Amino acid sequence: MDGEAEALTRKAVEMALEGDGAALRLCLERIAPPRKDAPVEFALPAMASAQDAATAAASILAAVANAELTPGEGAHVMALVETYRRTLETTELESRLAALEGGKA
């Protein structure tokens, strides 16, 4: 197959131009691949605490229930919210620990 990529590509293009559906689909997928990810737009409350993340999660579930988001989109956004919630929680615990350690000094 060494050195045959150009010839194979040319043949696939020729077949596509002659009306071969499979070759046409192959060529079009290379020219304009299907989008694997797309932005979603919906109302999401600001998050500054773990409780806010719970409110955001409820908003996501409502958006899925109201067909504003697909279940897959909702799951992806929910995963982002969960990651952010853990970050908020860790930051809060770190602050509390620093305050406790500071009080012992």
ABEGO torsion letter per residue (X at the ends): XBGAAAAAAAAAAAAAAAGBAAAAAAAAAAABBBBABBBBBBBBBBBABAAAAAAAAAAAAAAAAAGABBAAAAAAAAAAAAAAAAAAAAAAAAAAAAAAAAAAX
